[in-house]
């Protein structure tokens, strides 16, 4: 995550800085040695586009069996669409603005059915567009969100969605001061979204949550992902001073007291995704935003115990990832897409990862 602050807001809030609450005597979490990453070569690296400042990918299957990788482009305020089998850049969607179909600093992105949900940090909203035409059908959150970044979608029942959105509002003239602990109870906002048809999407805020203890509060948030089978959310806290980690919440918004072991992430914990192999086997993949090579840490789905780490030969300084476990023509065992240094996307064959890290055979079938 990198902060870009509008000048007008800097002037308006220059006198509002607060200091971080003092540390308590709570014992630190368990630590683990820094893992050694296994090299897993990328299957493709797309042509670079440094002006876009790419952030997060999401995947969608077209009617003719192709896979689109839809990526947010923060600096050009649009979505970029890539072919998921070749990495070819197919199209760009949108421009800067507040009108339907326009974006202002798009960041998080998620696909559900034939809709793509896009978080816009500087429009303070989530915009919903239909696929494949990218027609804007709804926006929500503009009166509830202050500095939204990431999102995850849970289908509670057909047509009823819970959309979890991270809200990384900060204090200080440069928006780099963590707010007081009581305010961190609003780090994640939950919206109930009703889908009544291809053009009828309605949303309402139903709650906010976040731990407010000094030891476990969410300081700097962006990525979030969930596991419905285990009633679990993982929220990435990027604050490297604590250090950075993935914290576990229930769908009820309560912190479970569990997180990935301290010392696992050397840099910021960024993207996070669930790799579901079958009903009871799977892994979490978390991004350690390092250079010259991003390290991807893999954790047991149930215990959060680390089971291995891998890196590519090119992929660096990754923000978001998207894991697509279904078969495609080029990736019959599934694929993980990652953003490379804000300028390209890369693809890792999931069978290559499972083999290299000696993961369950059910993840490579």
Secondary structure by P-SEA (a helix, b strand, c coil): cbbbbbaaaaaacccccccccccccccccccccbbbbbbbbbcccccccccccccbbbbbbcccbbbbbbbbbccccbbbbbcccccccccccccccccccccccccbbbbcccbbbbbbccccbbbbbccccccccccccccccccccccccccccccbbbbbbbbbcccccccccccccccccccbbbbbbbbccccbbbbbbcbbbbbcccccccccccbbbbbccccbbbbbbcccccccbbbbbcccccccccccccccccccccbbbbbccccccbbbbbbcccccbbbbbbbccccccccccccccccccccbbbbbccccccccccbbbbbccccbbbbbcaaaaaaaacccccccc
